[in-house]
Amino acid sequence: MTKSVIVVGAGVVGLSIALHLQMRGWQVQLWDRQPAGEGTSYGNAGLIQREAVFPQPFPRDIQELWRYAGNRSSRAQYRFRALPPLAPAFLRYWRASRPDRLRRSAKDYGALIRHCIEDHMALAALTDAGELYRPGGWVQVFQEAEHWQAEIEAAVYKRLHFDVEYEAWDAAQLDKRLPMMRPGLAGAIHWTQPLALVEPVALSQAYLRSFQQQGGEFVLQDIRTLEKAGKGWQVQGESLHSEAPWVVLALGAWTIDWVKPLGYRPPVFVKRGYHQHYSQKTEPGLPLPVLDSEAGYVLAPMRHGLRLTTGAEFAQRDDAPSLRPLQLAEVAARKLYPGLGNALDPEPWLGHRPCTGDMLPIIGPLRQQPGIFLAFGHCHQGLTMGPTTGRLVAQMLEGDAQPFVDPRPYRPERFA
Ligand SMILES: Cc1cc2nc3c(=O)[nH]c(=O)nc-3n(C[C@H](O)[C@H](O)[C@H](O)COP(=O)(O)OP(=O)(O)OC[C@H]3O[C@@H](n4cnc5c(N)ncnc54)[C@H](O)[C@@H]3O)c2cc1C
């Protein structure tokens, strides 16, 4: 088979795959209906989360579930009528959130996460993306002491099993390190290894520039059909079509539209999330990203202002946006950080995190459709795992006998 591939989806995942395959001498054609990085890769919190070795669980404790019952938490918002069709995938995710299962998933999630920094840096060296990264980690703040203590226990486990580094700050240390925050918080954890991007979409744009400079072809078209053609596949766009022995589907939350007609129906649902930029009233402003653990939003200093990103909204992927998640998060953020100024964007941005029932991404060939390869379902950490996914996909397509990580936990047929 010739080393020729069509990658569909120019988010951080598809672009990373394209770059890694190109490095190995593949002829790569990359398709997207939008300019690079304008899907979910556009609007995230910009964190390369070396600490995120546990996928983000659903609450299982009655007290915590009760907190969400009134639909007034900025951490999780839901639309009742959207829930029934999502129930089977939710149920699996809820079961996977059981503490013992979560630790098992962490083994496979963490196996990818532990490589994130080196893999981001490898692509930064190849492209001109290096200047977009800010070192120094990020800070998780807690209003309640018991939550802080529980996270410290988790941090000890992460350090022991995944070499995650952190510092625990008590209330006095937090006041000293981040004096611009409201006083009286219970404590914080400073995750010291992560990197923060100053403009997430610029990463995708830098990857695309490098891809094109190395001779890669970018096709800016909506794909309309995907069909078998001889020994390979044909992608039909608005006015162009193209054929290759391999097609990699890396369309994030939209991948599901393309795999269902191929007979593959994994349990997948979407956690939507919003962002808005704000000015800061004080100088200096926030020096590094902060997550309000109880309210579930992030405040991340970026080029275009302080970006507030929300927690999860459970709705149908294509439902109209709602203002409520951002309004709730903004109210909570103003209490935590009095320096939060005016909103700078005309309207909030909305993005889509595709999550699988067992919390792990789907990466691998679709056995029942030879020539189709999947890479999606990275839920909360697709920016973090993009370059690592790219490296893994390239090794698998090359047929490396021993990829740097065992790919079996991510294989599509685990849901068959
Ligand atoms: C509010 C929020 C905050 C987040 N914060 C973080 C964070 O701090 N750290 C982190 O690691 N992750 C974070 N994430 C998750 C992260 O942004 C995503 O996991 C990641 O961007 C997924 O990348 P992707 O390439 O898989 O998908 P996408 O970026 O969504 O790319 C998919 C592409 O497919 C294209 N496409 C769709 N349909 C078609 C079609 N028919 N034809 C052609 N192209 C098509 C789209 O245009 C899009 O460009 C966050 C997400 C949200 C919503």
The ligand as an ORCA input file, in Angstrom:
! r2SCAN-3c Opt
* xyz 0 1
  C     -14.552     25.227     27.187
  C     -13.502     24.188     26.851
  C     -12.272     24.219     27.513
  C     -11.301     23.252     27.225
  N     -10.068     23.339     27.825
  C      -9.113     22.420     27.528
  C      -7.805     22.523     28.103
  O      -7.489     23.464     28.829
  N      -6.903     21.549     27.831
  C      -7.218     20.496     27.005
  O      -6.375     19.623     26.813
  N      -8.414     20.418     26.379
  C      -9.369     21.345     26.630
  N     -10.580     21.267     26.017
  C     -10.829     20.172     25.054
  C     -10.111     20.441     23.735
  O     -10.358     21.749     23.274
  C     -10.597     19.441     22.688
  O     -10.493     18.137     23.245
  C      -9.745     19.496     21.421
  O      -9.754     20.786     20.882
  C     -10.273     18.494     20.428
  O      -9.564     18.656     19.211
  P     -10.032     17.892     17.915
  O      -9.023     18.152     16.878
  O     -10.353     16.475     18.269
  O     -11.461     18.532     17.552
  P     -11.831     19.929     16.903
  O     -10.885     21.007     17.283
  O     -13.270     20.171     17.220
  O     -11.649     19.667     15.341
  C     -12.565     18.957     14.576
  C     -12.591     19.582     13.199
  O     -13.466     18.819     12.356
  C     -13.996     19.740     11.423
  N     -15.189     19.200     10.766
  C     -16.361     18.845     11.340
  N     -17.222     18.415     10.406
  C     -16.591     18.513      9.214
  C     -16.961     18.205      7.868
  N     -18.164     17.732      7.535
  N     -16.054     18.406      6.893
  C     -14.816     18.885      7.181
  N     -14.420     19.173      8.425
  C     -15.288     18.993      9.442
  C     -14.315     20.965     12.272
  O     -14.444     22.126     11.458
  C     -13.129     21.008     13.214
  O     -12.116     21.901     12.799
  C     -11.588     22.215     26.282
  C     -12.814     22.212     25.615
  C     -13.769     23.180     25.886
  C     -15.067     23.150     25.152
*
